[in-house]
Amino acid sequence: MVPNHLFTLLSLIAMEPPASLAAEAVRQEKTRLLQAIRPLKVEDYVPGQYGAGKIAGAAVPSYRNAPGVAPDSQTETYAAMKLHIDNWRWGGVPFYLRTGKRLSARRSEINVVFKKPPYALFNQDMDDPRIGNVIRFLLDPVRGVAINFDAKQPGLEEIIAPVQSRFLYDDFFEKTPNVGYEALLHDCMSGNQMLFQSAETIEAAWAAVDPIVAPAQEPFLYEAGTDGPDQAAALLERDGRRWLPVT
């Protein structure tokens, strides 16, 4: 999931604009972005594995109690990490990635969090990690874009409240059933390689995660139906941040 799916989304959101939409131009920019990822450090990576819990009110067994799984399995069902991209555009900007199974909800999205202002113009607690503008690219199961920001509540008092503006594809376009692979199959048959990874892209992705693969950390357990292990929350808390809820 990490060097393939997550890094594909990372490259799409952070790569430089390609010279054209030609397949090779897009793939080159993806590769350059992944080659600029600073190799991961063990302390910036949190592996996890789900234990027993409840999802939608139904009991869920632990991963190690699933059929065909060894009772002492160290297979990861969750991963969270902090990345740095060493190029001119993204130098000093942290990227936080996470993926997991048996969480509280099924959702794929990219959140772009803008920096907080240096001081408060309104009556705000600037230490509140919620404060800040966020653009949310909604990928699955809902597709669209949402912008979260703070607005002054109507009235005489200076009260700041969170609001949201959003666009959803299903609100404007006819919903058609699909399984997610139609575009890839169509591009494969038509010879369009834009959405496929090149050998250089794959090598760059694995070079970034190699330092955390070799130590083979024991995964931290988390209860099924939650948002992951506590150590993943601590990863962001040390930077004064927190994950957006998986809802």
Stockholm file with secondary structure:
# STOCKHOLM 1.0

chainA/1-247         MVPNHLFTLLSLIAMEPPASLAAEAVRQEKTRLLQAIRPLKVEDYVPGQYGAGKIAGAAVPSYRNAPGVAPDSQTETYAAMKLHIDNWRWGGVPFYLRTGKRLSARRSEINVVFKKPPYALFNQDMDDPRIGNVIRFLLDPVRGVAINFDAKQPGLEEIIAPVQSRFLYDDFFEKTPNVGYEALLHDCMSGNQMLFQSAETIEAAWAAVDPIVAPAQEPFLYEAGTDGPDQAAALLERDGRRWLPVT
#=GR chainA/1-247 SS CIIIIIHHHHHHHHSCCCSSSCHHHHHHHHHHHHHTBCCCCGGGEEEEEEESEEETTEEECCGGGSTTCCTTCCCCSEEEEEEEBCSTTTTTCEEEEEEESSBSSCCEEEEEECCCCSSCSSSCCTTCTTCSCEEEEEEESSCEEEEEEEEECSSSSCCEEEEEEEEEHHHHSCCCCCCSCHHHHHHHHHTCCTTSCCHHHHHHHHHHHHHHHTTCCCCEEEETTBSSCHHHHHHHHTTTCCCCCCC
#=GC SS_cons         CIIIIIHHHHHHHHSCCCSSSCHHHHHHHHHHHHHTBCCCCGGGEEEEEEESEEETTEEECCGGGSTTCCTTCCCCSEEEEEEEBCSTTTTTCEEEEEEESSBSSCCEEEEEECCCCSSCSSSCCTTCTTCSCEEEEEEESSCEEEEEEEEECSSSSCCEEEEEEEEEHHHHSCCCCCCSCHHHHHHHHHTCCTTSCCHHHHHHHHHHHHHHHTTCCCCEEEETTBSSCHHHHHHHHTTTCCCCCCC
//
